[in-house]
Structure formats: structure tokens, C-alpha cells
Amino acid sequence: MGSKPNTEVTDGAKQIMDYCKTLQVRSGLNAVDFAKKCGMGQNYWYVRARYDAPLTISDCERIAKACGMTTQELFRNALIGEPSSTHPEDYDVAANMDENRDVESETPDD
């Protein structure tokens, strides 16, 4: 017997969908045209927009590409927030915050 797919929409999945809906509004396209641009059907988009089912990672990849961003940027912006031009340090990468980041550059050459 096959199992039924889990269509639970978690809080994180809702945040991602909310950000994707924001991207749709910013694009100036209506929902139907935005879905088409992202390679989705109208009904497929609406089911996810109502939180009846979550977006897949592949969906997010197509949305990101259609919006001119990486999938990582889409997830970061959705789950953490968009980087602020007034506080870019809030989104510093872990390597830049590592206290040992300069050790190699301070090591003398042989």
C-alpha cells in the first residue's frame, strides 16, 4: 500500500510562500502570469498560496530564477529578512565572523 504524501505546511514553509507572494506583487505581474513565468500552472500556484500544500525546493528554484536571485537568497530573505543597505553587517557570512579568519594570512611563508 502506498502512503499519502505529507502536505503539512509548516511555519517556515508559510514564510517562504509569503515571501514568494511578495515577489509576485513586486514583479508587477498578476498571479496567473507570475505562476506561468515560474513554470507553474494557475491552480498549482493558488493551492500553495492558500497554504493547502507547500512549495517544493524545485518550485523555489524556479521562482528564484524568475526573480533574478539565487535559491539561497530566496530562502535567506524569506526566513531571515532581506539585507538592509544600512546594516549589511547583519548578514555577514560566518567566515567573516570567525575569530581565526586572519590566522593563515598572518602565517609567514617558508
N, CA, C and O atoms as CSV, one atom per row, in Angstrom:
chain,resi,resn,atom,element,x,y,z
A,1,MET,N,N,0.830,-1.173,0.000
A,1,MET,CA,C,0.000,0.000,0.000
A,1,MET,C,C,0.877,1.239,0.000
A,1,MET,O,O,1.859,1.318,0.738
A,2,GLY,N,N,0.521,2.191,-0.820
A,2,GLY,CA,C,1.261,3.443,-0.875
A,2,GLY,C,C,0.868,4.361,0.266
A,2,GLY,O,O,-0.218,4.252,0.834
A,3,SER,N,N,1.762,5.251,0.580
A,3,SER,CA,C,1.443,6.209,1.639
A,3,SER,C,C,1.019,7.532,1.027
A,3,SER,O,O,1.413,7.880,-0.086
A,4,LYS,N,N,0.232,8.238,1.759
A,4,LYS,CA,C,-0.270,9.536,1.311
A,4,LYS,C,C,0.817,10.592,1.548
A,4,LYS,O,O,1.423,10.611,2.619
A,5,PRO,N,N,1.074,11.467,0.575
A,5,PRO,CA,C,2.112,12.479,0.770
A,5,PRO,C,C,1.758,13.444,1.899
A,5,PRO,O,O,0.592,13.772,2.118
A,6,ASN,N,N,2.782,13.885,2.600
A,6,ASN,CA,C,2.585,14.841,3.690
A,6,ASN,C,C,2.468,16.236,3.079
A,6,ASN,O,O,3.425,16.744,2.494
A,7,THR,N,N,1.318,16.842,3.210
A,7,THR,CA,C,1.109,18.176,2.648
A,7,THR,C,C,1.018,19.234,3.741
A,7,THR,O,O,0.493,20.326,3.518
A,8,GLU,N,N,1.533,18.903,4.927
A,8,GLU,CA,C,1.538,19.883,6.015
A,8,GLU,C,C,2.362,21.098,5.590
A,8,GLU,O,O,3.452,20.963,5.034
A,9,VAL,N,N,1.832,22.259,5.856
A,9,VAL,CA,C,2.550,23.496,5.558
A,9,VAL,C,C,3.033,24.065,6.890
A,9,VAL,O,O,2.247,24.594,7.675
A,10,THR,N,N,4.328,23.948,7.128
A,10,THR,CA,C,4.928,24.392,8.382
A,10,THR,C,C,5.027,25.917,8.415
A,10,THR,O,O,4.798,26.586,7.408
A,11,ASP,N,N,5.366,26.448,9.571
A,11,ASP,CA,C,5.539,27.902,9.692
A,11,ASP,C,C,6.615,28.408,8.749
A,11,ASP,O,O,6.451,29.454,8.121
A,12,GLY,N,N,7.727,27.665,8.642
A,12,GLY,CA,C,8.793,28.067,7.724
A,12,GLY,C,C,8.333,28.056,6.276
A,12,GLY,O,O,8.680,28.951,5.505
A,13,ALA,N,N,7.552,27.047,5.905
A,13,ALA,CA,C,7.024,26.970,4.540
A,13,ALA,C,C,6.072,28.138,4.264
A,13,ALA,O,O,6.027,28.659,3.149
A,14,LYS,N,N,5.315,28.541,5.283
A,14,LYS,CA,C,4.423,29.698,5.123
A,14,LYS,C,C,5.238,30.981,4.930
A,14,LYS,O,O,4.874,31.833,4.121
A,15,GLN,N,N,6.336,31.115,5.671
A,15,GLN,CA,C,7.192,32.297,5.498
A,15,GLN,C,C,7.745,32.355,4.080
A,15,GLN,O,O,7.798,33.421,3.468
A,16,ILE,N,N,8.153,31.210,3.569
A,16,ILE,CA,C,8.694,31.168,2.202
A,16,ILE,C,C,7.606,31.526,1.199
A,16,ILE,O,O,7.851,32.297,0.272
A,17,MET,N,N,6.409,30.976,1.371
A,17,MET,CA,C,5.315,31.296,0.451
A,17,MET,C,C,4.938,32.767,0.547
A,17,MET,O,O,4.671,33.404,-0.472
A,18,ASP,N,N,4.912,33.312,1.757
A,18,ASP,CA,C,4.595,34.734,1.916
A,18,ASP,C,C,5.605,35.600,1.171
A,18,ASP,O,O,5.236,36.583,0.530
A,19,TYR,N,N,6.884,35.230,1.259
A,19,TYR,CA,C,7.912,35.997,0.545
A,19,TYR,C,C,7.742,35.841,-0.964
A,19,TYR,O,O,7.933,36.801,-1.711
A,20,CYS,N,N,7.386,34.648,-1.414
A,20,CYS,CA,C,7.163,34.442,-2.845
A,20,CYS,C,C,5.966,35.257,-3.330
A,20,CYS,O,O,5.975,35.766,-4.451
A,21,LYS,N,N,4.939,35.381,-2.495
A,21,LYS,CA,C,3.798,36.228,-2.864
A,21,LYS,C,C,4.236,37.697,-2.929
A,21,LYS,O,O,3.756,38.450,-3.776
A,22,THR,N,N,5.142,38.103,-2.039
A,22,THR,CA,C,5.693,39.464,-2.088
A,22,THR,C,C,6.454,39.666,-3.391
A,22,THR,O,O,6.330,40.711,-4.030
A,23,LEU,N,N,7.244,38.663,-3.787
A,23,LEU,CA,C,7.976,38.753,-5.052
A,23,LEU,C,C,7.011,38.883,-6.234
A,23,LEU,O,O,7.269,39.617,-7.188
A,24,GLN,N,N,5.904,38.159,-6.150
A,24,GLN,CA,C,4.903,38.243,-7.221
A,24,GLN,C,C,4.340,39.653,-7.320
A,24,GLN,O,O,4.206,40.187,-8.421
A,25,VAL,N,N,4.013,40.257,-6.199
A,25,VAL,CA,C,3.473,41.627,-6.194
A,25,VAL,C,C,4.520,42.604,-6.728
A,25,VAL,O,O,4.210,43.464,-7.552
A,26,ARG,N,N,5.761,42.469,-6.254
A,26,ARG,CA,C,6.839,43.356,-6.713
A,26,ARG,C,C,7.112,43.233,-8.206
A,26,ARG,O,O,7.546,44.190,-8.847
A,27,SER,N,N,6.857,42.056,-8.751
A,27,SER,CA,C,7.116,41.833,-10.177
A,27,SER,C,C,6.160,42.628,-11.061
A,27,SER,O,O,6.440,42.872,-12.234
A,28,GLY,N,N,5.031,43.027,-10.485
A,28,GLY,CA,C,4.026,43.740,-11.272
A,28,GLY,C,C,3.147,42.804,-12.091
A,28,GLY,O,O,2.277,43.257,-12.835
A,29,LEU,N,N,3.370,41.513,-11.958
A,29,LEU,CA,C,2.576,40.529,-12.693
A,29,LEU,C,C,1.421,40.054,-11.819
A,29,LEU,O,O,1.531,39.996,-10.595
A,30,ASN,N,N,0.316,39.716,-12.469
A,30,ASN,CA,C,-0.765,39.107,-11.702
A,30,ASN,C,C,-0.356,37.673,-11.366
A,30,ASN,O,O,0.635,37.172,-11.898
A,31,ALA,N,N,-1.095,37.027,-10.508
A,31,ALA,CA,C,-0.733,35.694,-10.030
A,31,ALA,C,C,-0.629,34.686,-11.173
A,31,ALA,O,O,0.264,33.839,-11.172
A,32,VAL,N,N,-1.524,34.771,-12.134
A,32,VAL,CA,C,-1.526,33.823,-13.257
A,32,VAL,C,C,-0.250,33.983,-14.083
A,32,VAL,O,O,0.406,32.994,-14.410
A,33,ASP,N,N,0.101,35.224,-14.420
A,33,ASP,CA,C,1.299,35.461,-15.232
A,33,ASP,C,C,2.577,35.147,-14.466
A,33,ASP,O,O,3.540,34.643,-15.044
A,34,PHE,N,N,2.594,35.443,-13.167
A,34,PHE,CA,C,3.764,35.123,-12.354
A,34,PHE,C,C,3.949,33.607,-12.281
A,34,PHE,O,O,5.062,33.108,-12.447
A,35,ALA,N,N,2.868,32.881,-12.035
A,35,ALA,CA,C,2.949,31.418,-11.988
A,35,ALA,C,C,3.486,30.873,-13.305
A,35,ALA,O,O,4.340,29.987,-13.318
A,36,LYS,N,N,2.983,31.406,-14.403
A,36,LYS,CA,C,3.433,30.963,-15.728
A,36,LYS,C,C,4.922,31.254,-15.916
A,36,LYS,O,O,5.661,30.417,-16.434
A,37,LYS,N,N,5.359,32.444,-15.494
A,37,LYS,CA,C,6.775,32.820,-15.603
A,37,LYS,C,C,7.655,31.862,-14.803
A,37,LYS,O,O,8.798,31.599,-15.176
A,38,CYS,N,N,7.116,31.344,-13.707
A,38,CYS,CA,C,7.852,30.426,-12.836
A,38,CYS,C,C,7.657,28.961,-13.224
A,38,CYS,O,O,8.133,28.065,-12.527
A,39,GLY,N,N,6.969,28.721,-14.318
A,39,GLY,CA,C,6.778,27.359,-14.800
A,39,GLY,C,C,5.715,26.577,-14.058
A,39,GLY,O,O,5.767,25.348,-13.997
A,40,MET,N,N,4.753,27.283,-13.494
A,40,MET,CA,C,3.678,26.633,-12.734
A,40,MET,C,C,2.331,26.950,-13.369
A,40,MET,O,O,2.171,27.952,-14.066
A,41,GLY,N,N,1.389,26.091,-13.117
A,41,GLY,CA,C,0.032,26.355,-13.533
A,41,GLY,C,C,-0.673,27.250,-12.522
A,41,GLY,O,O,-0.251,27.366,-11.372
A,42,GLN,N,N,-1.729,27.866,-12.964
A,42,GLN,CA,C,-2.502,28.771,-12.098
A,42,GLN,C,C,-3.007,28.060,-10.855
A,42,GLN,O,O,-2.845,28.571,-9.747
A,43,ASN,N,N,-3.610,26.901,-11.015
A,43,ASN,CA,C,-4.156,26.180,-9.872
A,43,ASN,C,C,-3.044,25.756,-8.920
A,43,ASN,O,O,-3.210,25.826,-7.702
A,44,TYR,N,N,-1.911,25.318,-9.467
A,44,TYR,CA,C,-0.775,24.890,-8.639
A,44,TYR,C,C,-0.332,26.036,-7.734
A,44,TYR,O,O,-0.094,25.840,-6.543
A,45,TRP,N,N,-0.223,27.240,-8.312
A,45,TRP,CA,C,0.184,28.421,-7.528
A,45,TRP,C,C,-0.844,28.740,-6.438
A,45,TRP,O,O,-0.488,28.966,-5.282
A,46,TYR,N,N,-2.112,28.755,-6.822
A,46,TYR,CA,C,-3.159,29.123,-5.861
A,46,TYR,C,C,-3.256,28.130,-4.699
A,46,TYR,O,O,-3.498,28.540,-3.564
A,47,VAL,N,N,-3.075,26.852,-4.961
A,47,VAL,CA,C,-3.112,25.844,-3.893
A,47,VAL,C,C,-2.021,26.147,-2.867
A,47,VAL,O,O,-2.248,26.041,-1.661
A,48,ARG,N,N,-0.845,26.522,-3.347
A,48,ARG,CA,C,0.257,26.836,-2.437
A,48,ARG,C,C,0.064,28.188,-1.763
A,48,ARG,O,O,0.409,28.349,-0.592
A,49,ALA,N,N,-0.476,29.148,-2.477
A,49,ALA,CA,C,-0.719,30.476,-1.908
A,49,ALA,C,C,-1.745,30.423,-0.774
A,49,ALA,O,O,-1.715,31.252,0.135
A,50,ARG,N,N,-2.656,29.440,-0.831
A,50,ARG,CA,C,-3.648,29.247,0.243
A,50,ARG,C,C,-3.109,28.363,1.362
A,50,ARG,O,O,-3.822,28.092,2.328
A,51,TYR,N,N,-1.882,27.918,1.250
A,51,TYR,CA,C,-1.246,27.013,2.222
A,51,TYR,C,C,-1.909,25.639,2.261
A,51,TYR,O,O,-1.866,24.958,3.286
A,52,ASP,N,N,-2.516,25.231,1.160
A,52,ASP,CA,C,-3.090,23.891,1.103
A,52,ASP,C,C,-2.010,22.846,0.848
A,52,ASP,O,O,-2.206,21.663,1.126
A,53,ALA,N,N,-0.880,23.283,0.322
A,53,ALA,CA,C,0.275,22.410,0.077
A,53,ALA,C,C,1.517,23.301,0.054
A,53,ALA,O,O,1.434,24.473,-0.315
A,54,PRO,N,N,2.669,22.747,0.447
A,54,PRO,CA,C,3.888,23.558,0.450
A,54,PRO,C,C,4.535,23.622,-0.928
A,54,PRO,O,O,4.321,22.757,-1.777
A,55,LEU,N,N,5.333,24.672,-1.129
A,55,LEU,CA,C,6.186,24.731,-2.309
A,55,LEU,C,C,7.269,23.669,-2.165
A,55,LEU,O,O,7.672,23.331,-1.052
A,56,THR,N,N,7.733,23.149,-3.283
A,56,THR,CA,C,8.869,22.234,-3.248
A,56,THR,C,C,10.149,23.054,-3.420
A,56,THR,O,O,10.101,24.231,-3.776
A,57,ILE,N,N,11.276,22.423,-3.167
A,57,ILE,CA,C,12.547,23.109,-3.392
A,57,ILE,C,C,12.681,23.447,-4.871
A,57,ILE,O,O,13.180,24.518,-5.215
A,58,SER,N,N,12.248,22.563,-5.739
A,58,SER,CA,C,12.293,22.853,-7.184
A,58,SER,C,C,11.440,24.071,-7.528
A,58,SER,O,O,11.838,24.892,-8.354
A,59,ASP,N,N,10.269,24.192,-6.900
A,59,ASP,CA,C,9.431,25.384,-7.106
A,59,ASP,C,C,10.210,26.633,-6.714
A,59,ASP,O,O,10.223,27.625,-7.443
A,60,CYS,N,N,10.855,26.574,-5.560
A,60,CYS,CA,C,11.609,27.732,-5.062
A,60,CYS,C,C,12.758,28.074,-5.997
A,60,CYS,O,O,13.054,29.250,-6.211
A,61,GLU,N,N,13.403,27.067,-6.552
A,61,GLU,CA,C,14.488,27.309,-7.516
A,61,GLU,C,C,13.957,28.044,-8.741
A,61,GLU,O,O,14.593,28.978,-9.229
A,62,ARG,N,N,12.798,27.626,-9.239
A,62,ARG,CA,C,12.220,28.288,-10.426
A,62,ARG,C,C,11.760,29.712,-10.107
A,62,ARG,O,O,11.932,30.614,-10.928
A,63,ILE,N,N,11.185,29.919,-8.939
A,63,ILE,CA,C,10.747,31.257,-8.533
A,63,ILE,C,C,11.959,32.173,-8.405
A,63,ILE,O,O,11.949,33.300,-8.898
A,64,ALA,N,N,13.000,31.681,-7.741
A,64,ALA,CA,C,14.215,32.485,-7.566
A,64,ALA,C,C,14.791,32.880,-8.926
A,64,ALA,O,O,15.123,34.043,-9.151
A,65,LYS,N,N,14.905,31.920,-9.816
A,65,LYS,CA,C,15.454,32.199,-11.153
A,65,LYS,C,C,14.603,33.229,-11.889
A,65,LYS,O,O,15.138,34.141,-12.519
A,66,ALA,N,N,13.295,33.087,-11.812
A,66,ALA,CA,C,12.394,34.031,-12.489
A,66,ALA,C,C,12.520,35.434,-11.912
A,66,ALA,O,O,12.248,36.418,-12.599
A,67,CYS,N,N,12.933,35.528,-10.645
A,67,CYS,CA,C,13.061,36.825,-9.970
A,67,CYS,C,C,14.501,37.345,-9.962
A,67,CYS,O,O,14.789,38.375,-9.353
A,68,GLY,N,N,15.401,36.630,-10.638
A,68,GLY,CA,C,16.777,37.093,-10.744
A,68,GLY,C,C,17.584,36.977,-9.471
A,68,GLY,O,O,18.445,37.813,-9.196
A,69,MET,N,N,17.310,35.946,-8.694
A,69,MET,CA,C,18.070,35.732,-7.454
A,69,MET,C,C,18.417,34.263,-7.343
A,69,MET,O,O,17.904,33.432,-8.092
A,70,THR,N,N,19.289,33.952,-6.403
A,70,THR,CA,C,19.611,32.549,-6.159
A,70,THR,C,C,18.579,31.957,-5.205
A,70,THR,O,O,17.857,32.678,-4.517
A,71,THR,N,N,18.530,30.645,-5.183
A,71,THR,CA,C,17.641,29.965,-4.253
A,71,THR,C,C,18.041,30.282,-2.811
A,71,THR,O,O,17.186,30.438,-1.939
A,72,GLN,N,N,19.338,30.374,-2.578
A,72,GLN,CA,C,19.822,30.698,-1.234
A,72,GLN,C,C,19.331,32.084,-0.815
A,72,GLN,O,O,18.926,32.279,0.331
A,73,GLU,N,N,19.365,33.042,-1.735
A,73,GLU,CA,C,18.876,34.389,-1.419
A,73,GLU,C,C,17.384,34.359,-1.106
A,73,GLU,O,O,16.924,35.027,-0.180
A,74,LEU,N,N,16.635,33.588,-1.876
A,74,LEU,CA,C,15.193,33.490,-1.631
A,74,LEU,C,C,14.939,32.952,-0.225
A,74,LEU,O,O,14.139,33.519,0.520
A,75,PHE,N,N,15.619,31.854,0.146
A,75,PHE,CA,C,15.421,31.281,1.478
A,75,PHE,C,C,15.873,32.240,2.571
A,75,PHE,O,O,15.176,32.417,3.571
A,76,ARG,N,N,17.034,32.860,2.388
A,76,ARG,CA,C,17.536,33.800,3.403
A,76,ARG,C,C,16.558,34.957,3.587
A,76,ARG,O,O,16.192,35.299,4.711
A,77,ASN,N,N,16.144,35.550,2.483
A,77,ASN,CA,C,15.235,36.689,2.564
A,77,ASN,C,C,13.902,36.304,3.191
A,77,ASN,O,O,13.321,37.077,3.953
A,78,ALA,N,N,13.421,35.117,2.870
A,78,ALA,CA,C,12.132,34.667,3.396
A,78,ALA,C,C,12.210,34.345,4.882
A,78,ALA,O,O,11.299,34.678,5.640
A,79,LEU,N,N,13.290,33.700,5.299
A,79,LEU,CA,C,13.365,33.190,6.670
A,79,LEU,C,C,14.083,34.122,7.633
A,79,LEU,O,O,13.832,34.076,8.837
A,80,ILE,N,N,14.975,34.969,7.123
A,80,ILE,CA,C,15.739,35.873,7.990
A,80,ILE,C,C,15.347,37.323,7.750
A,80,ILE,O,O,15.267,38.114,8.690
A,81,GLY,N,N,15.109,37.664,6.514
A,81,GLY,CA,C,14.772,39.026,6.130
A,81,GLY,C,C,15.747,39.514,5.075
A,81,GLY,O,O,16.870,39.021,4.973
A,82,GLU,N,N,15.313,40.467,4.307
A,82,GLU,CA,C,16.169,40.999,3.261
A,82,GLU,C,C,17.282,41.837,3.874
A,82,GLU,O,O,17.062,42.544,4.857
A,83,PRO,N,N,18.479,41.758,3.293
A,83,PRO,CA,C,19.583,42.566,3.815
A,83,PRO,C,C,19.239,44.050,3.740
A,83,PRO,O,O,18.608,44.515,2.791
A,84,SER,N,N,19.657,44.757,4.735
A,84,SER,CA,C,19.426,46.194,4.782
A,84,SER,C,C,20.671,46.902,4.277
A,84,SER,O,O,21.782,46.563,4.684
A,85,SER,N,N,20.505,47.864,3.412
A,85,SER,CA,C,21.661,48.604,2.918
A,85,SER,C,C,22.275,49.445,4.031
A,85,SER,O,O,23.429,49.861,3.922
A,86,THR,N,N,21.524,49.702,5.100
A,86,THR,CA,C,22.064,50.485,6.214
A,86,THR,C,C,22.743,49.611,7.264
A,86,THR,O,O,23.501,50.112,8.094
A,87,HIS,N,N,22.471,48.294,7.229
A,87,HIS,CA,C,23.088,47.378,8.190
A,87,HIS,C,C,23.541,46.090,7.508
A,87,HIS,O,O,23.060,45.014,7.863
A,88,PRO,N,N,24.454,46.170,6.537
A,88,PRO,CA,C,24.878,44.939,5.853
A,88,PRO,C,C,25.597,43.967,6.776
A,88,PRO,O,O,25.649,42.771,6.489
A,89,GLU,N,N,26.150,44.457,7.875
A,89,GLU,CA,C,26.845,43.565,8.810
A,89,GLU,C,C,25.914,42.546,9.441
A,89,GLU,O,O,26.370,41.525,9.954
A,90,ASP,N,N,24.614,42.809,9.409
A,90,ASP,CA,C,23.659,41.856,9.960
A,90,ASP,C,C,23.654,40.545,9.178
A,90,ASP,O,O,23.177,39.526,9.679
A,91,TYR,N,N,24.176,40.566,7.966
A,91,TYR,CA,C,24.156,39.392,7.100
A,91,TYR,C,C,25.568,38.952,6.738
A,91,TYR,O,O,25.800,38.407,5.659
A,92,ASP,N,N,26.502,39.192,7.640
A,92,ASP,CA,C,27.878,38.795,7.423
A,92,ASP,C,C,27.956,37.273,7.406
A,92,ASP,O,O,27.249,36.595,8.151
A,93,VAL,N,N,28.811,36.756,6.559
A,93,VAL,CA,C,28.956,35.304,6.490
A,93,VAL,C,C,29.761,34.811,7.680
A,93,VAL,O,O,30.556,35.556,8.252
A,94,ALA,N,N,29.557,33.575,8.044
A,94,ALA,CA,C,30.203,33.004,9.228
A,94,ALA,C,C,31.714,33.104,9.146
A,94,ALA,O,O,32.363,33.331,10.167
A,95,ALA,N,N,32.295,32.941,7.965
A,95,ALA,CA,C,33.754,33.006,7.829
A,95,ALA,C,C,34.295,34.372,8.235
A,95,ALA,O,O,35.400,34.462,8.770
A,96,ASN,N,N,33.546,35.420,7.994
A,96,ASN,CA,C,33.995,36.758,8.366
A,96,ASN,C,C,33.859,37.002,9.865
A,96,ASN,O,O,34.503,37.906,10.398
A,97,MET,N,N,33.043,36.223,10.548
A,97,MET,CA,C,32.862,36.395,11.980
A,97,MET,C,C,33.782,35.474,12.779
A,97,MET,O,O,33.851,35.582,14.003
A,98,ASP,N,N,34.487,34.570,12.098
A,98,ASP,CA,C,35.373,33.622,12.764
A,98,ASP,C,C,36.588,34.356,13.315
A,98,ASP,O,O,37.278,35.058,12.576
A,99,GLU,N,N,36.853,34.198,14.606
A,99,GLU,CA,C,37.976,34.903,15.231
A,99,GLU,C,C,39.322,34.449,14.677
A,99,GLU,O,O,40.319,35.154,14.830
A,100,ASN,N,N,39.366,33.289,14.038
A,100,ASN,CA,C,40.616,32.780,13.473
A,100,ASN,C,C,40.750,33.051,11.972
A,100,ASN,O,O,41.612,32.464,11.318
A,101,ARG,N,N,39.918,33.922,11.425
A,101,ARG,CA,C,39.899,34.145,9.988
A,101,ARG,C,C,41.211,34.678,9.430
A,101,ARG,O,O,41.513,34.448,8.259
A,102,ASP,N,N,42.007,35.392,10.244
A,102,ASP,CA,C,43.234,36.006,9.754
A,102,ASP,C,C,44.484,35.187,10.072
A,102,ASP,O,O,45.590,35.600,9.725
A,103,VAL,N,N,44.328,34.042,10.721
A,103,VAL,CA,C,45.492,33.255,11.141
A,103,VAL,C,C,46.345,32.862,9.946
A,103,VAL,O,O,47.565,33.027,9.980
A,104,GLU,N,N,45.737,32.353,8.907
A,104,GLU,CA,C,46.515,31.909,7.752
A,104,GLU,C,C,47.242,33.085,7.105
A,104,GLU,O,O,48.396,32.943,6.701
A,105,SER,N,N,46.602,34.221,7.003
A,105,SER,CA,C,47.236,35.360,6.367
A,105,SER,C,C,48.384,35.920,7.198
A,105,SER,O,O,49.232,36.637,6.668
A,106,GLU,N,N,48.425,35.604,8.498
A,106,GLU,CA,C,49.493,36.074,9.357
A,106,GLU,C,C,50.635,35.078,9.468
A,106,GLU,O,O,51.677,35.390,10.044
A,107,THR,N,N,50.446,33.870,8.914
A,107,THR,CA,C,51.468,32.849,8.974
A,107,THR,C,C,52.567,33.186,7.960
A,107,THR,O,O,52.280,33.381,6.779
A,108,PRO,N,N,53.816,33.254,8.412
A,108,PRO,CA,C,54.896,33.603,7.481
A,108,PRO,C,C,55.114,32.529,6.447
A,108,PRO,O,O,54.879,31.349,6.709
A,109,ASP,N,N,55.564,32.928,5.272
A,109,ASP,CA,C,55.891,31.981,4.207
A,109,ASP,C,C,57.188,31.255,4.555
A,109,ASP,O,O,58.062,31.817,5.215
A,110,ASP,N,N,57.308,30.008,4.109
A,110,ASP,CA,C,58.540,29.256,4.347
A,110,ASP,C,C,59.634,29.683,3.410
A,110,ASP,O,O,60.743,29.152,3.472
